[in-house]
């Protein structure tokens, strides 16, 4: 295995190994590996991939790792990333579920299971705050707050699937980009 493919495998293996609580809890870890450690892409690119992955069906972890692996290392990178993402989950499920099932009535196992939830919440909150800051830098506080509020109303209060909201935002961005670019050119000349 070439060094770059080994790095791809290890980046997603670490994220998969430590991402307790499902695919969403591994996203901040994946973000750290891809953006901070290996610098394969910028924050904005990662945010775009996350948004797109949310609109597609299937597990978010494998969609993101597959795309990032392919982008960084081609077909071999795609296989390395997917393997690195899936192997820890399979191994940990076999090992941990066997152990948890054997000791499920013990108080320390119940406490451990409950303690993972707030940790995953803090990880997701940190990643979310980073995205809010990036949005503020790109579009300002007022528009960021409007989009966040609309997201809460649409997804949380109305129960509409996030893919529809993200798809609508992508469509708005596509149709208004030309107008925004034209206004920007007029103001700078």
C-alpha positions, 0 to 999 in steps of 0.5 A: 500500500502506497504511503498516501493510501496508508495515510487515507486509511489511517485517517478514516480508521482513527475517525471510525475507531473513535466515533462512538454514537454513529456516523454523525459523531465521527464527522468532527473526527473526520474533519480534524483528520482531513482539514487539520492533520493532513490538510487535504482540503479547506474548511469550505470544501469540507463543509460543502461535502458535508452538506452534499452528503446530507442530501444523499441517501445512505450512511453519511460516514461512508459517503463522505469518506468514499468521496474524500478518499477518491478525491485525495487518492483516486480509486485506491484512495476510495477503497482505503477510505471506505475500508478505514471507515468500515473496519473499526465499526465492524470490529468494535460492534463485534467486540463491544456488543459482545462485552456489553451484552455480557455485562448489560445489567451492571451499573458501570455499563449503563453509566458508560452508555449514558456518558457517551451521549453528552460527549458526542453532543459536545463534539457535534456542537463544536463542529457546528459552532465552527460552521456558524463562524465560517458562515458568518465570515462568508455571509454575515450574522443576519443571513446566518441567523435567518438560515439557522432559524429557518433550519430549526423551524423546517427540520425540528419543528416541522419534522421535514427531512434535512435533505429537502432544506439543504436541497432548497438552500443549494437551489437558492445558491445556484440561482442567486450566484449569478446575481451576487457575482454580477452585483459584486463586479459592479460594486468593485469597478 
